[in-house]
Amino acid sequence: MSETIEPIATMAAELNRLPGIGKKTAQRLAYFVASMPLEDVRALSVALWEGRKAIRFCKTCGNYAAGDTCAVCADPARHNGQLCVVRDPRDVAAMERMHAYGGLYHVLHGTLSPMDGIGPDQIHIRELLSRLESEKVDEVILATNPDVEGEATASYLARILKPFHLRITRIAHGVPVGGDLEYTDEVTLQKALEGRREV
Amino acid sequence: MSETIEPIATMAAELNRLPGIGKKTAQRLAYFVASMPLEDVRALSVALWEGRKAIRFCKTCGNYAAGDTCAVCADPARHNGQLCVVRDPRDVAAMERMHAYGGLYHVLHGTLSPMDGIGPDQIHIRELLSRLESEKVDEVILATNPDVEGEATASYLARILKPFHLRITRIAHGVPVGGDLEYTDEVTLQKALEGRREV
């Protein structure tokens, strides 16, 4: 069928792999890209590829970083003894958008999910334990998502962190149960942080 | 602020230029791209850039083409004397999805819009006239969008095509008034084609 020429079909197929971009949206975007000035498409293409290549992970906390250390860990004002444990770098971005947290982060890069074969060794828990041994940490804030895996991970961490004799808190259920940290508005997220409780 | 590192911000800014991709969606997509395997991002980036570079316009009708001639014009079975005049190559794609039109196309690459300084010389009307002189055309179907510019363009074309003594039709108002051809479902589009009338 002569509906869509090959380059547009290929563009649409690749765009279709992005989250929230269905088949129809992908085709619409592909047609738009086909009509964009060459230099604009070049800028988009280069931004994606060079951007992805430039992504590093902070060697301390696992957050996205442009170099060896992320902007949060590089900021001496943030070393206040608080460590906020999240699943993904984008959860760090969500927390930072709130402008109300002054401590550091630890990114697990996943949550425990025995069904998917993700146990403690598959996520950055070992790195967390070694940070607690070497850094001066007073409080660990468990800020994994309020879903099944996130709660299980928080419970697991609360248990294995007991021997460290520090304050272990869980963000309050101000965040909607079953929801996603990334989509939570700043105010709700702030309430969740304020209402955190000992576990 | 340490919210978003530079490569992700750049990706989000570029994605934000696409239609229907707001600031928040763009950031979400950028974070997703950051987490994609390198080879997948490479495939996406290459598909966009190489795809855009590969876009040619059919030298006959102005539709997108991989080479000199588009798939519709290259198909000898389509030369049945009908010429469907549309605004954009993506309108050709919309018509083709209907699987009910067997003629050829002519893409205007715009519609008359005196407010924006787009007159008959800014769109491919001259090319249409020279086709009518050289090709065996029995009917011109005016399938510009049913909006102000599309109707004005159809009226203008109906007037200047009078001397050619051929059947000039306008797709019926089965397509929603004020709507966009590209978003019209196949059935409505087919009804619009069947209900076309002399102008």
Contacts between the chains, C-beta under 8 A, distances in Angstrom:
chain1	res1	chain2	res2	distance
A	1	B	96	7.1
A	1	B	99	7.9
A	2	B	70	7.3
A	2	B	71	3.3
A	2	B	72	5.2
A	2	B	75	6.7
A	2	B	96	6.1
A	3	B	93	5.7
A	3	B	96	4.5
A	3	B	97	6.0
A	4	B	93	6.0
A	5	B	55	7.8
A	5	B	64	5.3
A	5	B	65	6.5
A	5	B	66	5.0
A	5	B	70	7.4
A	5	B	71	6.8
A	6	B	54	7.6
A	6	B	66	5.6
A	7	B	50	7.1
A	7	B	51	3.8
A	7	B	52	7.4
A	7	B	54	4.0
A	7	B	55	5.9
A	7	B	66	6.7
A	8	B	51	6.6
A	8	B	55	7.5
A	8	B	64	6.6
A	10	B	47	4.9
A	10	B	51	5.5
A	11	B	47	5.2
A	11	B	48	5.8
A	11	B	51	4.2
A	11	B	52	7.7
A	13	B	47	7.5
A	14	B	43	6.0
A	14	B	44	4.4
A	14	B	47	4.1
A	14	B	48	7.2
A	15	B	44	7.4
A	17	B	40	7.1
A	17	B	44	7.2
A	18	B	29	5.6
A	18	B	32	6.3
A	18	B	33	7.6
A	18	B	44	8.0
A	19	B	28	7.3
A	19	B	29	7.3
A	19	B	32	5.5
A	20	B	25	6.9
A	20	B	28	7.5
A	20	B	29	7.8
A	21	B	29	7.9
A	25	B	20	6.9
A	27	B	93	7.7
A	28	B	19	7.3
A	28	B	20	7.5
A	28	B	90	7.8
A	28	B	182	7.3
A	29	B	18	5.6
A	29	B	19	7.3
A	29	B	20	7.8
A	29	B	21	7.9
A	30	B	51	7.4
A	31	B	89	7.2
A	31	B	90	4.3
A	31	B	93	6.9
A	32	B	18	6.3
A	32	B	19	5.5
A	33	B	18	7.6
A	33	B	48	5.9
A	33	B	51	7.1
A	33	B	52	5.9
A	34	B	51	7.3
A	34	B	52	6.4
A	34	B	55	4.9
A	34	B	64	6.2
A	34	B	89	7.3
A	35	B	88	7.6
A	35	B	89	7.8
A	36	B	52	6.9
A	38	B	52	6.4
A	38	B	53	7.1
A	40	B	17	7.1
A	41	B	48	5.9
A	41	B	49	6.1
A	41	B	52	4.0
A	42	B	49	6.2
A	43	B	14	6.0
A	44	B	14	4.5
A	44	B	15	7.4
A	44	B	17	7.2
A	44	B	18	8.0
A	44	B	48	6.2
A	45	B	45	4.7
A	45	B	46	7.5
A	45	B	48	4.7
A	45	B	49	3.8
A	45	B	52	7.9
A	46	B	45	7.5
A	46	B	49	7.9
A	47	B	10	4.8
A	47	B	11	5.2
A	47	B	13	7.5
A	47	B	14	4.2
A	48	B	11	5.8
A	48	B	14	7.2
A	48	B	33	5.9
A	48	B	41	5.9
A	48	B	44	6.2
A	48	B	45	4.7
A	48	B	48	7.6
A	49	B	41	6.1
A	49	B	42	6.2
A	49	B	45	3.7
A	49	B	46	7.9
A	50	B	7	7.1
A	51	B	7	3.8
A	51	B	8	6.6
A	51	B	10	5.5
A	51	B	11	4.2
A	51	B	30	7.4
A	51	B	33	7.1
A	51	B	34	7.3
A	52	B	7	7.4
A	52	B	11	7.7
A	52	B	33	5.9
A	52	B	34	6.4
A	52	B	36	6.9
A	52	B	38	6.4
A	52	B	41	4.0
A	52	B	45	7.9
A	53	B	38	7.1
A	54	B	6	7.6
A	54	B	7	4.0
A	55	B	5	7.9
A	55	B	7	6.0
A	55	B	8	7.5
A	55	B	34	4.9
A	64	B	5	5.3
A	64	B	8	6.6
A	64	B	34	6.2
A	65	B	5	6.5
A	66	B	5	5.0
A	66	B	6	5.7
A	66	B	7	6.7
A	70	B	2	7.3
A	70	B	5	7.5
A	71	B	2	3.3
A	71	B	5	6.8
A	72	B	2	5.2
A	75	B	2	6.7
A	88	B	35	7.6
A	89	B	31	7.2
A	89	B	34	7.3
A	89	B	35	7.7
A	90	B	28	7.8
A	90	B	31	4.3
A	90	B	35	8.0
A	93	B	3	5.7
A	93	B	4	6.0
A	93	B	27	7.7
A	93	B	31	7.0
A	96	B	1	7.1
A	96	B	2	6.1
A	96	B	3	4.5
A	97	B	3	5.9
A	99	B	1	7.9
A	182	B	28	7.3
